[in-house]
């Protein structure tokens, strides 16, 4: 997915590729880069998904550490190819390594995008 948003200070539009998980009208993604700070408090975004340009509101999800671990676990179980980007090892049965998850949850920000009706 390509995610586009305006910088908070400059207003410059940034477009970055991100892995994502779509569940209905909600898209979830994670990053360990600093761009997520532009979405604090909610911000308009546009996304290109499967060749379609959609608009929505992106926000940083703030949660307790254990909740962050569980959220990232759920994301990686549903999207195992992303485990390598977070440095998380998967067991043969697909379960993420608990220690890797704990570390990754400390350095990753969860972003939730609520899509607007077309």
C-alpha positions in Angstrom: 0.0 0.0 0.0 1.1 3.6 -0.6 0.3 5.9 2.2 0.2 9.7 1.6 0.0 12.4 4.3 1.1 15.9 4.9 3.9 16.8 7.3 2.7 18.5 10.5 5.3 21.3 10.3 6.0 21.8 6.6 2.7 20.7 5.0 4.8 18.8 2.5 3.1 15.7 1.2 4.9 12.4 1.8 4.1 9.1 0.1 5.6 5.9 1.5 5.1 2.2 0.9 3.9 0.3 4.0 2.7 -3.3 4.7 -0.9 -3.3 5.9 -3.8 -5.4 7.0 -7.3 -4.4 5.9 -10.3 -5.4 7.9 -13.4 -3.9 6.4 -13.0 -0.1 6.4 -10.0 -0.2 8.8 -6.4 -0.5 7.7 -3.7 -1.3 10.3 0.0 -0.9 9.7 3.1 -0.7 11.9 6.4 1.3 11.5 9.6 1.8 13.4 10.4 5.0 11.4 9.5 8.4 12.6 6.9 9.4 10.0 4.1 8.2 12.3 4.5 11.4 14.3 2.7 13.3 11.5 -0.4 11.3 12.3 -0.6 12.1 16.1 -4.1 13.3 17.0 -5.5 12.0 13.7 -4.7 13.4 10.2 -6.2 13.1 6.8 -4.5 10.5 4.6 -4.9 8.8 1.3 -3.9 5.3 0.4 -3.5 3.4 -2.8 -4.6 -0.2 -2.3 -4.9 -2.7 -5.1 -4.9 0.2 -7.7 -7.6 2.2 -5.9 -7.1 5.6 -4.3 -9.0 5.8 -1.0 -9.2 8.6 1.6 -9.3 8.2 5.4 -8.1 9.4 8.7 -4.9 8.0 10.1 -4.1 8.0 13.8 -1.4 6.6 16.1 -2.8 4.0 18.5 -1.5 4.5 22.0 -1.7 1.4 24.2 -0.1 -0.3 27.2 2.9 -2.4 26.3 1.2 -5.8 26.7 -1.7 -4.7 24.5 0.9 -3.5 21.9 2.5 -6.9 22.0 -0.8 -8.7 21.5 -1.8 -6.3 18.7 1.5 -6.9 16.9 1.1 -10.6 17.4 -2.3 -10.6 15.8 -1.0 -8.5 12.9 2.0 -10.9 12.3 -0.1 -14.0 12.5 -2.4 -12.6 9.9 0.5 -11.2 7.8 3.5 -13.5 8.5 5.6 -12.1 5.7 6.0 -8.9 7.7 7.7 -10.7 10.6 11.1 -10.2 9.0 10.6 -6.4 8.8 10.1 -6.3 12.6 12.9 -8.7 13.4 10.4 -11.3 14.7 11.2 -15.0 14.3 8.2 -17.3 13.5 8.1 -20.9 14.9 7.3 -23.7 12.4 3.6 -23.4 13.5 3.6 -19.7 12.7 3.7 -18.4 16.3 5.9 -15.3 16.7 8.8 -15.6 19.2 7.7 -13.9 22.5 11.0 -12.2 23.1 11.2 -10.8 19.6 7.6 -9.6 19.9 8.3 -7.9 23.1 11.3 -6.0 21.6 9.4 -5.1 18.4 6.4 -3.8 20.3 8.8 -1.4 22.1 10.1 0.1 18.8 7.0 0.0 16.6 4.1 2.4 16.3 0.7 1.1 15.4 -1.2 3.2 12.9 -5.0 2.8 12.3 -6.6 4.3 9.2 -10.3 4.6 9.1 -11.4 4.8 5.5 -14.1 7.3 4.5 -17.1 6.0 2.5 -16.7 6.4 -1.3 
